[in-house]
Amino acid sequence: MHIGCPTEIKPQEFRVGLTPNAAREAVSHGHQVTMQSGAGNGAGFTDADYTDAGAAIVETAPEVFETADMIVKVKEPQAGERKMLREGQILFTYLHLAPDPEQTKDLMASGATCIAYETVTDERGGLPLLAPMSEVAGRLAPQVGAWTLQKANGGRGVLMGGVPGVGPARVLVIGGGVVGTHAARIAAGMGADVTVLDRSLPRLRYLDDVFSGQFKNSYASAGNTIALAREADLIIGAVLIPGAAAPKLISRAQLSELKPGAALVDVAIDQGGCFETSKATTHEDPIYDVDGIMHYCVANMPGAVARTSTIALGNATMPFMLSLADKGWRQACEDDPHLLNGLNVHAGKLTYFAVGKALGIDVLSPALALKV
Ligand SMILES: NC(=O)c1ccc[n+]([C@@H]2O[C@H](COP(=O)([O-])OP(=O)(O)OC[C@H]3O[C@@H](n4cnc5c(N)ncnc54)[C@H](O)[C@@H]3O)[C@@H](O)[C@H]2O)c1
């Protein structure tokens, strides 16, 4: 198969769809890989890294799209990229179609077969191509929270680990899933006094079994949440209710009950945020102050560490990418129902029920799409 990887053109996106290692694996499986020149620069990979791996380099995106049987990317294709897709071509990338009718319409019109990273599943009911980015955002959250707490940034001027004779920062993590667990581990590693809240008893049992020596956990009732928030220097929002907007767990009125200069890092901002006063920010201007409480609400946190994020995403996507290339999309999806769950658009039809429901578009069942 001929696999093509263009440079990402969405503003502030520095990741790349194929790492040199993924390109090397594809080539060793007998496939041809074409990279757009400079595609890996933002993640610290040079054109030479790709040619060493056996890939060809072309100058422009149209050259990549024209020749490739499968396009591998990171972000959803932008309007100009969508025009270059063609019937029978495979697109393997994040799509997030539910809030994006225009993209959905264009992908259907293209005739391409579009497999979305975010809806591929695993045997434990998880989302294996979203999890690496949650791991990155979770581990980054205490790092940006520690920075936000510094006096010059408007924070309380509290050091995460304290020093001998001075106690550590108190960190409250709301939501103990992938983001929350990674955030708690790193905050505890920095020496902070950490408590994780969750509403799922099985999850609390897991956290207790595995991490009881490193951080505390508690049930996320409204009473516990505000009581622990009052004591916290840094609060990390990491809740998710699948398919729904994030619940608002700290209201504007409650900000006055928090410590002056406390920091709120709302990782759940991509689902609307779990603090009433959260609004999405960017890496250029990541923090703002509401009533003396510093908010950090960057919607694409993994972009700050594009190299780590690219490699982590590549590790997760590579087996699926190789399967699609080795077997063709139909056989690969027939053999793996979890990959079939990633199928969102095929031959002009929408094939993912939740997106159809959100956008009011008829859906062709993925099982039937395999026959078209
Ligand atoms: N900002 C970013 O760059 C970025 C990056 C990655 C993920 N995210 C977001 O982070 C959020 C968390 O993702 P995840 O992968 O950890 O999800 P997850 O499903 O692994 O974990 C979410 C946890 O929240 C818990 N929860 C649900 N409602 C709760 C409540 N009211 N109180 C306390 N806990 C509650 C659930 O029981 C679950 O354990 C998602 O919104 C995700 O989209 C953001």
The ligand as an ORCA input file, in Angstrom:
! r2SCAN-3c Opt
* xyz 0 1
  N      -7.324     19.547     27.606
  C      -6.689     18.581     26.973
  O      -5.729     18.807     26.246
  C      -7.126     17.171     27.146
  C      -6.319     16.099     26.741
  C      -6.749     14.787     26.987
  C      -7.982     14.560     27.615
  N      -8.761     15.630     27.975
  C     -10.040     15.491     28.665
  O      -9.845     15.117     30.015
  C     -11.063     14.559     30.510
  C     -10.776     13.275     31.269
  O     -10.350     12.280     30.338
  P      -9.968     10.799     30.799
  O      -9.319     10.152     29.617
  O      -9.246     10.823     32.090
  O     -11.417     10.158     31.025
  P     -11.741      8.841     31.893
  O     -13.056      8.350     31.403
  O     -10.576      7.912     31.910
  O     -11.901      9.388     33.402
  C     -12.943     10.236     33.796
  C     -13.254      9.950     35.242
  O     -14.165     10.960     35.719
  C     -14.993     10.331     36.676
  N     -16.166     11.186     36.920
  C     -17.260     11.358     36.142
  N     -18.080     12.258     36.718
  C     -17.507     12.638     37.888
  C     -17.867     13.546     38.911
  N     -19.015     14.250     38.871
  N     -17.021     13.693     39.950
  C     -15.872     13.013     40.006
  N     -15.468     12.119     39.069
  C     -16.284     11.954     38.016
  C     -15.302      8.968     36.060
  O     -15.765      8.048     37.017
  C     -13.922      8.596     35.489
  O     -13.161      7.824     36.409
  C     -11.947     14.367     29.272
  O     -12.862     15.444     29.190
  C     -10.964     14.426     28.131
  O     -11.589     14.812     26.918
  C      -8.352     16.907     27.740
*
